Amino acid sequence: MKNSREPKNTPFEINGITVQPGTRAKVELPLAQLYTQTPLNVPIHVIHGRKPGPVFMVSAAIHGDELNGVEIIRRLLRHSALKNLSGTVLAVPVVNVFGFIHKSRYLPDRRDLNRCFPGSETGSLGARMAWQFKTQVLDRVSYAVDLHTGAIHRDNLPQIRANLSNEDTGAMANAFGVPVVINSVLGEGTLREVAEAQGIPVITYEAGEALRFDESCIRAGVKGVLNVMHHLGMTGSRRTKAPREPYIARSSSWVRAERDGVFLSLVALGAWIKSGDLIGRISSPFGGDDVDIISPASGILVGRNNLPLVNEGEALYHIARFEEVSEVAESLEVFTSDIEDGPTQSGQLPIV
Ligand SMILES: [Zn+2]
């Protein structure tokens, strides 16, 4: 009886396809072509709830070599929480299809698609793809999570980057449920900047390394996206406990290589580092003196270079500073063991 009084959702239309309430569809958005003139479509999964609610986008691989988000979305689509949905999920596993098939961050013209927004109909390849994506997908959306990893050979501790001056964005960053949040107003041309400018709150999840899967980063990502959907009132009661409040970094900075050589790291991601600590060495492969890397700052290691061959000036460590650094370190420990001991999400076998 109660159900008959619940408001019903109306059909959702995208790219000429009508998706009925309580159904799913895979829509192929024709964003580009190969020079063989084979269409290079961007598949968008539309999960349209029976009940009305927000239109929520989760996107990955706007940098084509950042793969954790692709697996996060694959697991999300199989998750039982999506069966009784209020509102609409637009899940885009691979935004930069060109980069994805070339295992590259960039487009074939070496542009970064995440610097091409809002784009234009008559601009470069990137501008045209960005414009299509913006007008056909992003403009329809009320909230979004964009999934990223570190660049090639760079590993990121799971973290949220968000413009916290927007209250709704800040609330999504809190809801995601990873311990570290970095307040960042992104540079020109990013999807996040353009969306925020038109009033769509977007958070970025950064976790792991390009061209690699990381099981913990993936699990935390699936959980985080579900936490945000729960916060937006799109899913029913939560089976797991509510996440702890995250810690917002006061600032963050990179430690760079002072000379060329072989880089040996002595600290792991998530480590609590104090100013003056020995955190690494640069040695020569042909003998000679080692150079110690002394941390210039206290904080938590949120990003690290994983390639031992470095040139002077190269970014080695990303350290985030916090008011309450010991609490962050403790929260990270709890978070890491919860994630590692917790479910893989959607009953998947863990990637090891
Ligand atoms: Zn990225």
Residues whose N, C-alpha, C, O or C-beta is under 5 A from the ligand:
A	BS01	ZN	H63 E66 H148 T149
